[in-house]
Amino acid sequence: MNDKVIITVATTGAFPTKEHNQAIPMTPKEIADDVYKCWKAGAAVAHLHMRDENGQGTMSAEKFEETVSLIRQTGCDIIINCTTSGDLNATDETRMIHLSKVKPEMASYDCGTMNWMNSTVFYNTPPFLEKLGHYMQEHNVKPEIEVFDASFIYNALYYLKKGVLKAPLHFQLCMGAPGGIAATIENLVFLKNLLPSDCTWSAFGIGANHLPILLATIAMGGNIRIGMEDNIYYAKGELAKSNSQFVERAVRIIKEAGKQPATPNEARKILSLN
């Protein structure tokens, strides 16, 4: 399926609020409705974060359960990908427990610690990563290995050797986070060249470099992530109207490149979820 491109939509994230863009979905109902529209537009994977009543990121298992239930009630077959890092104050347990309750097909696996330069430290300690990797295997959840710098790839390969992770691996190259690797084409090529040959991969650029990274990733044979978690602007000075607007543009670009957006079931085969 070399002509298929998986579109992941990251609808909400843990940080942008309606003060930044009124179109960001925040409640379980808003997120579920948004995911359904993105699925209709061509997204195959939904990467989910939850917010509390004050709009702050939360790892509430109840919020995840409610949201995923509402998504499934729509009848769409989109792949559910839950975050394990939506609250900087979460414990190791609260970062994992929702996986056993929601039973998503995928979840994020942030394979290293980094400084969020504008706020705090994003802790992903070796003991936690080992626990999380085994927990995901126990509950049949595929790790999406989130890569904020080159060391995260080397960490993942180490955990693969230890049996904490299992091949084939799937990497998400997260570029442009404050404290992480910059979102440049040169860095995208660099990270891509570090990946094992039998893996699948996706990439995104945060903020203004969203579109260049998207275009280069498609050209390089990767999959893409879009959505308001990473970028609230559709174009310079123009706030996005919806997450589905990003999906619709991605579909057009993929087709112009002579490829096709993968359906959820095609994405399952590509990602070895079946």
N, C-alpha and C positions, 0 to 999 in steps of 0.2 A: 504493500500500500504506500509506495513512495510518493504517490501523487496526492495523498491525503494529509491534511494539516489539522491537528487538534486545536480547537479554540477553547481556552479556559477563560471563564469570566470570574473576576474577583470583585464582587459587587460592592462590598462595604468596608472591609479593613477594620482596623482598631482605632484609627486616628481622625480621618476627615469627618466633619460634622455637617449638618444642614446649614450652619453659618458659612461654610465654605461653598457648598452647593446644595440647594434645596432638593435636588433630585436623588441624593444618596439615600438608599433604603436603610432603615434603622431597626424597625420592629420586625418580629417574625413574619407577620402578614406582608409587610412591605417587601422584605427580602424574598419571600416565596413568590409573590406576584412578579417581582423583578426577574427572578431566575426563570420563571416560566416564559416571560417575554424574550429573554435572551436565548433560551432553548429554541423557541419558535424562529428566532432570527438566525440560528446556526451554531450556537455554543454546544459543546459536547460535555464540558466539565464545569461545575460550579464550585468555586473555592469560597468557603463560608466562614465569616467571622460573626460574632454576636455582640450586641450592645445592651447595656443595662438601661434602667429607666432614666438615667441622667445622660445617656448617650456615650458612656464610657465603655471601652472594651471589656468584655467579660467572658469567662470560660464556663458559664452556667450550663450544666448538662441539660437542665430543663429548657433553656432557650434553644439549644441545639435540637432537642427532641421535638419541640413545638414547630420549629422552622422546617425541619426535614419532613415531619409529618404533613405539614401544609404543602410542601413541594410535591410530595408523592401523591397527595390527594388530587393534584392537577392532572395526573395521568402522564406527565412527561417522564422520559427515561434518562434524563441527564445524570451523569456520574457525579456523585456527591463527594466532595473533597473538603474535609473539615480541618481548620487550623488547629494546631496544638500550642499556639503562642499568641493568643489574642488578649492577654492581660499580663502586664509586666509584674503584677503582684501575685500572680497565680503560684500555687505550689506544684511540685512534681505530680502529685496525685490529680489535682484539678485540671492539669494540662492533658491528662490521659483518660480520665474516667468516662468522659462522654463517648469515647470510641466504642466502649463495650455496650453502651446504651443505644446509640444511634446506628452503629454498624455501617459506617460509610465504606465505600469501596477504596477510598484514598484518604490520606491525611498528610499534613506537612510534617517534615522532619528537618529541623533547622540544625545543620550538621557542624555547629561551632558557635563559640561565643564572640560577640563583637560589641564595640561601643556605639550606641546611638548618640552621635556627637551633639545632637540638640536636646538630649534628655538624660539618658541613663545607660546602664549596661544590659545588653540582651544576653542573659545567661543561658547557656546550653552545655552543662558540665558533662564530662565523660560518664559519670555514674547515671545521670539522667538519660543520656543518649542510649546507653546500653539497656536501661529499663524500658525506654520507649520503643526501641527496636524489637525487643523480645515481646513486648506487649502487643505491638502491631502484628507480629507473626502469629501470636496466640489468637488474635481476633480477626485474622485474615484481612488486614487493612494494608494496602500497598503504600509504602512511604513515598511521598514526593520530596526528594532531597533538595531543600532550598539552599542555594549557594549564593552567599553574599560576598565571598572572596575566594581566591584560589585554594586556600587552606581547607575550605569546607569540602572540596572534591577529594583531597588527599585523606581527610578524615573519613569520608564515606568509603573509600577504597580500603582503609584500615579496618573499618567495621564490617565490610564485606568479607575480608579474610578471617575475621573473628567469628563470623556466623551471626552477628547482630543484624546485618542486612543480608538479603538474598537477591541474587541476580535473576532476571535482568533488572538493573537499576533504572530509575527515572529521575532525572535532574531538572530542577527549575532554576535557571540562572536569573538571579534577582539583582538588577544593576541600577545604581544610582541612589541607593539608600545612604543617608548621612553616616559615614563611618565605614561603609562598604566600598566595593570596587565601583569606579565611575562607569556611567553608561556611555561607553564609546564603542565604535565598531571595532577598533583595535583590541579592546578588552574582550569583546564578544568572541572574536576569532581566537584569542589567547585561551579563554576558558573552554571553548568548544574543543580545542586541540588537546586539552587535558582529560577529556572524558573517555571512558573505555569504549571500545568499538561496538560492543553488543548492547549498549544502553539506548534509551530514548531520552529526548531532552526538549526543553521548552525555554523560552526566555522572555523577559520584559524589561523595559526601561521606565524608571520612575520620572514623572513630571515631563519636562520639555523634551527629553530624549526618548519619550515613549515611541513615537512614530519611526525615527531612524532605526531603533533596535528591532521593531516589528518588521520593517521592510528587509533588513539584513538577515534576520532569523529565517524568514520565509525563503529568501534567496539561498541560504546555507542549508536548507533542508530540515530546519527545526520546526517545532510547534510553538504556539504563541499564547500569551496571557494578556488580557486587556481588562479594563474596568476601573471603577472609581476608587478602589483601594489604592491604586497606583497613580492615577491621574484624573483630576476633576475637570480638566479642560479638553474640549474636542479639538480646538485649534488655538493659536495664540490669542489671548484675550477673549475667547469664546467658551463659556462654560458648557460642559456636556449637558444635553437634555435628558439623557438616560443611559444606562449601561447597554441597552440594546442598540443604541446609536453606534457605540463602539463596535459591537458585534457585526452590525450591518456593514460598516466600513471594512472590517477585517475580511468578511466574506467576499466583498467586491475585490479587494486587493489579492486575496488568494486565487480567485478565479482569473483575474488579469494576469497572474503569474503562471497560468496554465495548470493550476492544481484545483483541488476541491476540498471544502471543509469536511472533516470527518464527522459522521454521525456518532452518537454515543456508543452504539454497538460496534462500529468500526474502530472507535477509540479504545474500546475494551480489548479488542484483538491486538491493536498496536501496543497497548500498555501491558499486555499479558494479564488482564484481569479475569478472563474467562477460565 
